Amino acid sequence: MMSISGGTAVNSIPQGTSGNSVLGQAGIGFAGGQIWVDGTLDILSDTATLTLHDVGSESYAKNQIRMANTSGSTLADTDNFYKGSTGNFTNGPPPFQLVGSVVQGSGVAQMEFWRIESNPPVRIVVNGQSPMMMASGSGYASIAFAYLSDTYQIVSEPTNRILVLLEDSGGDRDYDDYVGILEVSATAPVPAQPAMMSISGGTAVNSIPQGT
């Protein structure tokens, strides 16, 4: 139901200058798969339910993920653990912190990242348009994706569990400025209901009227 396309495949966790501070703590590692840097996440089914879990972050900035819903609402989540290379930057053990669900149609998954301590907030990168220059004078923001097994390991074959990694710009490109997981399920169509009618009154007859 989901596909990662484009981008550049890497076989190790991006480390930047301070190292990714989230995936190791969360117990997420490689099991024969790749991380697709600047890839695009697509929905292949007509409609799908995307359930977001917040794994954690190591970011000085307040970064927010925003996901559109077919209802017109938006699911948003902010994770802003303080900067540094030590400490606990994760939100509990698997399945981590449940944020909520959205329903989206087929095509590019509608997902954006914003830096929200600015006034007004700055949109820094959009799924399908990675990398993006987040603001004048800043570096390029970037998204990376990977398929996860049911034990939260990075695998090569498509699964219904997608790892989402944000790099919010700058020289420390370790992709831990927001780490989330999307669990995907097909949205069942609403079954057609039979027409409900009733006949009342009149005179009941047990044969077809014949006339003359």
Buried (B, 14 or more C-beta within 10 A) or exposed (E): BBBBEEBEBBEEBBEBEBBBBBBBBBEBEBBEBBBBBBBBBBBEBEBBBBBBBBBBBBBBBBBBBBBBBEEEEEBBBBBBBEBEEEEEBBBEEBEBBEBBBBEBBEEBBBBBBBBBEEEEEBBBBBBBEBBBEBBEEBBBBBBBBBBBBEEBBBBEEEBBBBBBBBBBBBEBBBBBBBBBBBBBEBBEEEEEEEEEEEEEEEEEEEEEEEEE
